Amino acid sequence: MNKIRLVLRVLILVFASILYIVTGENNEEASVPEKLIPTVRLKSGYEMPVLGFGTGKLGHRTTNATRKAINMGYRLIDTAKSYIAIPSVPSEMVIGKLIEDSGIPREEFFIVTKILPEYFTEEECRKAIQESLKFLRTSYIDLVLIHTPEYFDESGISDTEGTYIDGWKSLEMLVDEGVIRSIGISNFFKEEIIKIQEIAKHPISVLQNWFDPYFQDRMLRMECQYMGIVYMGYSTLGGVWLEDGIKPNPILNDEVITKIAAEHNRSPAEVVLKWAINQEVVVIPGSTKEEHLSNNLNSLNLELSEEETVQIVSLDGKLEPQYEDDVDYTPKSRDPIDFVREKITYLLSFVWPKVNTDVKSEL
Ligand SMILES: NC(=O)c1ccc[n+]([C@@H]2O[C@H](COP(=O)([O-])OP(=O)(O)OC[C@H]3O[C@@H](n4cnc5c(N)ncnc54)[C@H](OP(=O)(O)O)[C@@H]3O)[C@@H](O)[C@H]2O)c1
């Protein structure tokens, strides 16, 4: 009998430890520095922080990392309808719950989400945004972006019902209804932006595109400045190169950047982010590490000289992007602990819907 009890206790202990690892629950108190992050005014008239937190690559780490980011003072949170925290739990759900639990007034946050081409028709777009409002536990979304202009099938023909022009009109309708404050686009080229400009009733407030020291998108950024569109960069710390399998991170290990960082006694990430903000690029680095989250905020109080700025500008084009056909899709080596955590989370998500957050059961 005692043996059975002992085995049961051990099993409970093991199960509780797994849940702790998986959910990462903790009771960190939020300590929020006021007005930490400067803002930029959008064409819609609303203010947006110049530095935010990207959740696109966090996966099962979304809960812990976003909670830390909120507690440290991040207020712009970038998500998308396609971002998933764990299977069957969209990132939007987790973010909505964390914002509500933070006790910080909703108006202090700036939430960005994105819709894919399958939501371009009026009906689908309305359904998608209503779902986002529910997941995010809010009556309005600060900024909604068209995630990408189109999908193509194998023969290169757009394979969705509506076009990005339909998508834009659908978003404008939801601005008129008061559930979206500002609208914008992502992964767009100049020609597509002009086509939207031609029919737009509401301004294009933001363009979110890939931007880092090796891929500076200079022409398009100049066009945006001219058109009054705020340029928001993604993967500014080298995310795209890492995805292409280039390791170690070429941006954060670049010799020009590491030298400037060493001279200021700062991290390379701080140098890159402050340089980007000085170029009028809004940045949304993602991170799972407290030290990195703190570094990224500290970038705001770093001063770079004109000479240092020019040195980083001259890094543009140092690596050539690899387009789909060139990318090596063979599986990359992974951290075994991450792998095990992901698998456990995945399995538990079927047997216990409260895994990671209790969001699902509350909806
Ligand atoms: N619109 C789109 O199509 C699109 C595409 C891609 C991304 N995005 C958005 O942009 C966000 C950012 O892009 P990203 O995640 O590709 O990459 P990123 O910002 O370039 O970051 C790359 C990696 O850098 C590490 N990092 C962050 N801060 C650091 C620091 N201070 N020192 C050292 N390393 C640091 C992070 O890993 P650690 O966890 O180790 O810190 C992160 O995984 C995404 O989360 C998403 O919201 C949008």
The ligand as an SDF file (V2000), in Angstrom:
LIG
                    3D

 48 52  0  0  0  0  0  0  0  0999 V2000
    5.2190   40.4730  -41.5120 N   0  0  0  0  0  0  0  0  0  0  0  0
    5.9340   39.3850  -41.6580 C   0  0  0  0  0  0  0  0  0  0  0  0
    5.8390   38.6670  -42.6720 O   0  0  0  0  0  0  0  0  0  0  0  0
    6.9310   39.0000  -40.5950 C   0  0  0  0  0  0  0  0  0  0  0  0
    7.9570   38.0880  -40.8960 C   0  0  0  0  0  0  0  0  0  0  0  0
    8.8780   37.7670  -39.8980 C   0  0  0  0  0  0  0  0  0  0  0  0
    8.7600   38.3530  -38.6420 C   0  0  0  0  0  0  0  0  0  0  0  0
    7.7480   39.2210  -38.3690 N   0  0  0  0  0  0  0  0  0  0  0  0
    7.6090   39.8540  -37.0220 C   0  0  0  0  0  0  0  0  0  0  0  0
    8.8510   40.4130  -36.6430 O   0  0  0  0  0  0  0  0  0  0  0  0
    9.2500   39.9000  -35.3730 C   0  0  0  0  0  0  0  0  0  0  0  0
   10.7730   39.8930  -35.2530 C   0  0  0  0  0  0  0  0  0  0  0  0
   11.3860   39.1310  -36.2930 O   0  0  0  0  0  0  0  0  0  0  0  0
   12.1850   37.7580  -36.0400 P   0  0  0  0  0  0  0  0  0  0  0  0
   11.6050   37.0540  -34.8750 O   0  0  0  0  0  0  0  0  0  0  0  0
   12.2670   37.1040  -37.3620 O   0  0  0  0  0  0  0  0  0  0  0  0
   13.6480   38.0780  -35.7310 O   0  0  0  0  0  0  0  0  0  0  0  0
   14.6340   39.1360  -35.0670 P   0  0  0  0  0  0  0  0  0  0  0  0
   13.9170   40.2750  -34.4100 O   0  0  0  0  0  0  0  0  0  0  0  0
   15.6090   39.4080  -36.1310 O   0  0  0  0  0  0  0  0  0  0  0  0
   15.3060   38.2820  -33.9080 O   0  0  0  0  0  0  0  0  0  0  0  0
   16.0940   37.1460  -34.1920 C   0  0  0  0  0  0  0  0  0  0  0  0
   16.5730   36.5000  -32.9260 C   0  0  0  0  0  0  0  0  0  0  0  0
   17.4270   37.3990  -32.2290 O   0  0  0  0  0  0  0  0  0  0  0  0
   17.4470   37.0520  -30.8570 C   0  0  0  0  0  0  0  0  0  0  0  0
   17.5760   38.2700  -30.0580 N   0  0  0  0  0  0  0  0  0  0  0  0
   16.6170   39.1660  -29.7110 C   0  0  0  0  0  0  0  0  0  0  0  0
   17.1540   40.1400  -28.9630 N   0  0  0  0  0  0  0  0  0  0  0  0
   18.4670   39.8550  -28.8440 C   0  0  0  0  0  0  0  0  0  0  0  0
   19.5490   40.4850  -28.1610 C   0  0  0  0  0  0  0  0  0  0  0  0
   19.3810   41.6060  -27.4800 N   0  0  0  0  0  0  0  0  0  0  0  0
   20.7780   39.8930  -28.2500 N   0  0  0  0  0  0  0  0  0  0  0  0
   20.9600   38.7480  -28.9350 C   0  0  0  0  0  0  0  0  0  0  0  0
   19.9780   38.1060  -29.5940 N   0  0  0  0  0  0  0  0  0  0  0  0
   18.7400   38.6540  -29.5470 C   0  0  0  0  0  0  0  0  0  0  0  0
   16.1440   36.3570  -30.5550 C   0  0  0  0  0  0  0  0  0  0  0  0
   16.4060   35.0920  -29.9510 O   0  0  0  0  0  0  0  0  0  0  0  0
   16.4660   34.9180  -28.3400 P   0  0  0  0  0  0  0  0  0  0  0  0
   15.1500   34.3490  -27.9540 O   0  0  0  0  0  0  0  0  0  0  0  0
   17.5920   33.9720  -28.1710 O   0  0  0  0  0  0  0  0  0  0  0  0
   16.7310   36.2400  -27.7200 O   0  0  0  0  0  0  0  0  0  0  0  0
   15.4770   36.1820  -31.9180 C   0  0  0  0  0  0  0  0  0  0  0  0
   15.0010   34.9140  -32.1380 O   0  0  0  0  0  0  0  0  0  0  0  0
    8.5820   38.5250  -35.3340 C   0  0  0  0  0  0  0  0  0  0  0  0
    8.4880   38.0490  -34.0180 O   0  0  0  0  0  0  0  0  0  0  0  0
    7.2330   38.8420  -35.9500 C   0  0  0  0  0  0  0  0  0  0  0  0
    6.3770   39.4080  -34.9870 O   0  0  0  0  0  0  0  0  0  0  0  0
    6.8410   39.5620  -39.3430 C   0  0  0  0  0  0  0  0  0  0  0  0
  1  2  1  0
  2  3  2  0
  2  4  1  0
  4  5  1  0
  4 48  2  0
  5  6  2  0
  6  7  1  0
  7  8  2  0
  8  9  1  0
  8 48  1  0
  9 10  1  0
  9 46  1  0
 10 11  1  0
 11 12  1  0
 11 44  1  0
 12 13  1  0
 13 14  1  0
 14 15  2  0
 14 16  1  0
 14 17  1  0
 17 18  1  0
 18 19  2  0
 18 20  1  0
 18 21  1  0
 21 22  1  0
 22 23  1  0
 23 24  1  0
 23 42  1  0
 24 25  1  0
 25 26  1  0
 25 36  1  0
 26 27  1  0
 26 35  1  0
 27 28  2  0
 28 29  1  0
 29 30  1  0
 29 35  2  0
 30 31  1  0
 30 32  2  0
 32 33  1  0
 33 34  2  0
 34 35  1  0
 36 37  1  0
 36 42  1  0
 37 38  1  0
 38 39  2  0
 38 40  1  0
 38 41  1  0
 42 43  1  0
 44 45  1  0
 44 46  1  0
 46 47  1  0
M  CHG  2   8   1  16  -1
M  END
$$$$
